Each structure stands twice: as structure tokens, then as C-alpha cells.
């Protein structure tokens, strides 16, 4: 018969070994980071946890840091009798970070007032407690438009410049259809006249029509020269 206690101990041991493996990857110049469930203000904790998961996924996607899997973190905290949901102070977050063996921690909050959402996030050093980076965003609209904002927060927390297309998408409220394309440069008057002249040389009476179409004030054609009488 399988002993549940031994299975749990093996699971914890495996999680610790995974953390040690993450530390070995520091040779690549990447720091290890863990993220706590963000506090929910105006939204329930389940929604806050879902948005926190999305933020973590976006930080992983930047490939700039090594993130500790949240299920591994939960198992280790459970073994130590700690819970993420009640860990909102900086001291508690630092204690969790030290227990996990990571260099940096990320904490913060998601808020909602009316149809306005706010994100406040910070990354800080577990060793010194000093804040490394912060990111605060405000978004007004449907919740779907919040996703590009979360992506931008992830890029800023890892110290990278968000891609321009992502910034444009966030400014457009998260809708790709609303992203405005760069306006076309209007044709200059000189170019219009050149085009008119080209059409005129190749097209008889159509040239006069083209002149009126492409130039509001076309230059009048010179009168035909009078030939001397023989």
C-alpha cells in the first residue's frame, strides 16, 4: 500500500531539486524570480490569482528571467505551513523568497473601480529588500483589453522595452482592429503635375481631364505657336 506521507515527501524533495536546477542555470546570466498571488482590490481573489498567472506566463515569455513554477512554490510553502494568500507584507514576501532560494520576488495588486482597472507591481531583492523595478498601469474598458497591459507590465518588470506593436495594441484598448495605421503621405503638388504631364503626353484629351482630377488649380497649357506665313 502506498504511503501518502512518503509520496508527499518525495514531491517536496523533487520540488527542491528543481529549484536547485534553476540555480544552476544562473550561469546564463538570468536571475531566479518567484511571484506571489497579487492582492485583489475590487475583484475577488480568484480573479486576482488568474491575472497573476497570466502575468507570470508573460514574464516567462520574455525569456529574460527564470521563474519558479507556482505549483512547486505552493508545495514548499504548504510544507512550511505558509500560504500565499495571507502573504501581503514585504517582510513575508522576503521570507518566502528566502525559503524558495530565489533572488527576486514579485508582488502587487490588481484593482477595479467602476470599469477602470489598475495594476501595481514591483520586483524586489530577497537579500536586501530593495525595490528593483516597479510598474503601475491604469486601463479603462472591458477586461479583454487588460491583457496587453499585463504583457507590458511583464516586460517592464524584467527590465526590457515592450515591443512597439504591443504598446500600440494596449493604446488601442486591446483591439487589433483599432490599431491605427500610419497615415499615407499626401501627394505633393509637384508630383501631381508630373503625373498629369505624363498622362498628357500619352493620352490626348484625357490629359485635360487628368489635370483637373489631380490638381485643383492646373497650370494652363501654353497656346500653340503661330507659324510664320510663307
C-alpha positions as a printed NumPy array, in Angstrom:
array([[  0.   ,   0.   ,   0.   ],
       [  1.291,   3.433,  -0.95 ],
       [  2.135,   5.67 ,   1.965],
       [  0.668,   9.146,   1.258],
       [  3.154,  10.786,   3.61 ],
       [  6.114,   9.328,   1.727],
       [  4.626,  10.409,  -1.595],
       [  4.263,  13.952,  -0.272],
       [  7.856,  13.952,   0.979],
       [  9.096,  12.754,  -2.4  ],
       [  7.112,  15.532,  -4.09 ],
       [  8.664,  18.154,  -1.842],
       [ 12.12 ,  16.73 ,  -2.458],
       [ 11.539,  16.849,  -6.216],
       [ 10.443,  20.483,  -5.972],
       [ 13.591,  21.381,  -4.032],
       [ 15.741,  19.614,  -6.628],
       [ 14.   ,  21.618,  -9.362],
       [ 14.841,  24.823,  -7.516],
       [ 18.453,  23.747,  -7.296],
       [ 18.415,  23.136, -11.033],
       [ 17.123,  26.66 , -11.546],
       [ 20.006,  27.993,  -9.516],
       [ 22.429,  26.106, -11.759],
       [ 21.005,  27.968, -14.743],
       [ 22.192,  31.282, -13.306],
       [ 25.366,  30.77 , -15.325],
       [ 23.333,  32.08 , -18.267],
       [ 23.073,  35.438, -16.536],
       [ 19.366,  35.111, -15.717],
       [ 18.005,  35.749, -12.246],
       [ 15.536,  33.491, -10.457],
       [ 12.181,  35.058,  -9.688],
       [  9.047,  33.932,  -7.867],
       [  5.717,  35.713,  -7.963],
       [  3.163,  35.825,  -5.166],
       [ -0.578,  35.965,  -5.777],
       [ -1.45 ,  39.618,  -6.274],
       [ -3.906,  41.221,  -3.91 ],
       [ -7.385,  41.807,  -5.31 ],
       [ -8.954,  45.231,  -4.775],
       [-12.443,  45.489,  -6.189],
       [-12.122,  41.985,  -7.659],
       [-12.236,  38.638,  -5.885],
       [ -9.102,  36.689,  -5.028],
       [ -9.806,  34.035,  -7.663],
       [ -9.773,  36.683, -10.388],
       [ -6.613,  38.19 ,  -8.926],
       [ -4.944,  34.756,  -8.945],
       [ -5.959,  34.224, -12.586],
       [ -4.464,  37.581, -13.599],
       [ -1.336,  36.747, -11.582],
       [ -0.968,  33.509, -13.548],
       [ -1.207,  35.492, -16.763],
       [  1.463,  37.934, -15.575],
       [  3.781,  35.059, -14.736],
       [  3.224,  33.476, -18.164],
       [  4.083,  36.762, -19.854],
       [  7.254,  37.11 , -17.767],
       [  8.289,  33.606, -18.811],
       [  7.6  ,  34.529, -22.446],
       [ 10.156,  37.367, -22.288],
       [ 12.886,  34.733, -21.663],
       [ 14.717,  37.281, -19.503],
       [ 14.325,  35.577, -16.101],
       [ 13.918,  32.102, -14.631],
       [ 10.512,  31.799, -12.994],
       [  9.723,  29.301, -10.246],
       [  6.66 ,  27.218, -11.087],
       [  3.753,  28.24 ,  -8.911],
       [  2.746,  24.662,  -8.087],
       [  6.264,  23.958,  -6.817],
       [  6.149,  27.126,  -4.752],
       [  2.758,  26.18 ,  -3.299],
       [  4.007,  22.741,  -2.281],
       [  7.056,  24.099,  -0.466],
       [  5.027,  26.786,   1.288],
       [  2.441,  24.217,   2.341],
       [  5.181,  22.03 ,   3.794],
       [  6.331,  25.003,   5.875],
       [  2.815,  25.871,   6.961],
       [  2.65 ,  29.088,   4.911],
       [  0.079,  30.356,   2.432],
       [  0.408,  32.821,  -0.415],
       [ -2.967,  34.426,   0.123],
       [ -2.038,  35.814,   3.513],
       [  1.422,  36.993,   2.491],
       [  0.987,  40.647,   1.56 ],
       [  3.722,  42.405,   3.545],
       [  7.237,  42.937,   2.271],
       [  8.68 ,  41.003,   5.195],
       [  6.528,  37.967,   4.464],
       [  7.377,  38.073,   0.76 ],
       [ 11.097,  38.252,   1.559],
       [ 10.743,  35.287,   3.927],
       [  9.029,  33.269,   1.202],
       [ 11.717,  34.234,  -1.295],
       [ 14.46 ,  33.123,   1.062],
       [ 12.656,  29.832,   1.641],
       [ 12.382,  29.267,  -2.116],
       [ 16.004,  30.192,  -2.684],
       [ 15.232,  32.793,  -5.368],
       [ 16.978,  36.103,  -5.911],
       [ 13.983,  38.319,  -6.577],
       [ 10.294,  38.349,  -5.733],
       [  7.339,  39.995,  -7.468],
       [  4.272,  41.194,  -5.589],
       [  1.497,  43.696,  -6.156],
       [ -2.219,  44.188,  -6.654],
       [ -4.95 ,  44.236,  -9.274],
       [ -7.709,  46.763,  -8.669],
       [-11.027,  47.715, -10.214],
       [-13.187,  50.772,  -9.666],
       [-16.175,  51.005, -11.979],
       [-14.787,  49.979, -15.369],
       [-11.272,  51.202, -14.587],
       [ -8.59 ,  48.615, -13.81 ],
       [ -5.291,  49.278, -12.074],
       [ -2.111,  47.219, -11.862],
       [  0.608,  47.93 ,  -9.322],
       [  3.597,  45.582,  -9.377],
       [  7.118,  45.605,  -8.058],
       [ 10.163,  43.362,  -8.173],
       [ 12.467,  43.46 ,  -5.173],
       [ 15.617,  41.757,  -3.95 ],
       [ 15.127,  38.943,  -1.454],
       [ 18.567,  39.563,   0.043],
       [ 18.346,  43.312,   0.603],
       [ 14.635,  44.036,   0.324],
       [ 15.419,  46.89 ,  -2.064],
       [ 12.971,  47.585,  -4.867],
       [ 14.476,  46.76 ,  -8.251],
       [ 11.682,  47.814, -10.619],
       [  8.075,  48.933, -10.411],
       [  5.261,  49.173, -12.917],
       [  1.899,  50.877, -12.442],
       [ -0.777,  50.92 , -15.12 ],
       [ -4.35 ,  52.105, -15.421],
       [ -6.809,  50.882, -18.009],
       [-10.435,  51.833, -18.664],
       [-12.609,  49.457, -20.65 ],
       [-13.523,  45.792, -20.991],
       [-11.428,  43.209, -19.193],
       [-10.181,  41.752, -22.508],
       [ -8.235,  44.942, -23.117],
       [ -6.354,  44.382, -19.868],
       [ -4.271,  41.545, -21.334],
       [ -1.888,  43.734, -23.403],
       [ -1.42 ,  45.92 , -20.319],
       [ -0.345,  42.866, -18.32 ],
       [  2.111,  41.98 , -21.085],
       [  3.648,  45.45 , -20.901],
       [  3.959,  45.166, -17.099],
       [  5.795,  41.851, -17.559],
       [  8.297,  43.405, -19.974],
       [  8.894,  46.367, -17.68 ],
       [  9.407,  44.191, -14.591],
       [ 12.165,  42.191, -16.294],
       [ 13.85 ,  45.416, -17.428],
       [ 13.075,  45.242, -21.148],
       [ 11.42 ,  47.713, -23.504],
       [  7.967,  46.48 , -24.593],
       [  7.628,  45.87 , -28.359],
       [  6.162,  48.796, -30.273],
       [  3.278,  46.75 , -31.672],
       [  2.33 ,  45.672, -28.144],
       [  2.304,  49.282, -26.944],
       [  0.129,  50.255, -29.922],
       [ -2.266,  47.413, -29.148],
       [ -2.522,  48.485, -25.497],
       [ -3.162,  52.094, -26.506],
       [ -5.94 ,  50.878, -28.81 ],
       [ -7.716,  49.176, -25.922],
       [ -6.523,  45.679, -26.8  ],
       [ -8.34 ,  45.533, -30.147],
       [ -6.121,  44.814, -33.177],
       [ -8.761,  46.36 , -35.446],
       [ -8.471,  49.64 , -33.562],
       [ -4.722,  49.959, -34.079],
       [ -4.358,  52.902, -36.416],
       [ -2.065,  52.558, -39.362],
       [  0.31 ,  55.358, -40.192],
       [ -1.477,  57.878, -42.444],
       [ -0.397,  57.935, -46.052],
       [  1.636,  60.944, -47.033],
       [ -0.395,  63.129, -49.419],
       [  0.919,  63.541, -52.936],
       [  2.78 ,  66.809, -53.362],
       [  1.621,  69.366, -55.926],
       [  4.822,  68.898, -57.908],
       [  4.251,  65.136, -58.085],
       [  0.671,  65.717, -59.182],
       [  1.852,  67.934, -62.028],
       [  4.451,  65.375, -63.051],
       [  1.807,  62.678, -63.123],
       [ -0.516,  64.972, -65.065],
       [  2.205,  65.702, -67.578],
       [  2.933,  62.006, -68.067],
       [ -0.722,  61.247, -68.726],
       [ -0.969,  64.264, -71.01 ],
       [  1.908,  63.082, -73.179],
       [  0.313,  59.695, -73.625],
       [ -3.351,  60.494, -73.769],
       [ -4.77 ,  63.387, -75.798],
       [ -7.947,  64.869, -74.407],
       [ -7.773,  62.58 , -71.332],
       [ -4.827,  64.675, -70.211],
       [ -7.005,  67.725, -69.7  ],
       [ -9.376,  65.633, -67.571],
       [ -6.467,  64.243, -65.586],
       [ -5.18 ,  67.734, -64.97 ],
       [ -8.442,  68.736, -63.371],
       [ -8.604,  65.492, -61.39 ],
       [ -5.134,  65.523, -59.862],
       [ -4.634,  69.246, -59.414],
       [ -7.304,  71.616, -58.185],
       [ -5.61 ,  74.52 , -59.967],
       [ -3.99 ,  73.031, -63.064],
       [ -1.419,  75.072, -64.902],
       [ -2.975,  76.201, -68.212],
       [ -1.399,  74.783, -71.332],
       [  0.527,  77.262, -73.458],
       [ -1.097,  78.288, -76.704],
       [  0.259,  76.692, -79.838],
       [  2.891,  78.915, -81.515],
       [  1.808,  80.849, -84.647],
       [  3.718,  79.67 , -87.651],
       [  5.041,  82.44 , -89.968],
       [  3.182,  82.774, -93.252],
       [  5.038,  81.608, -96.291]])
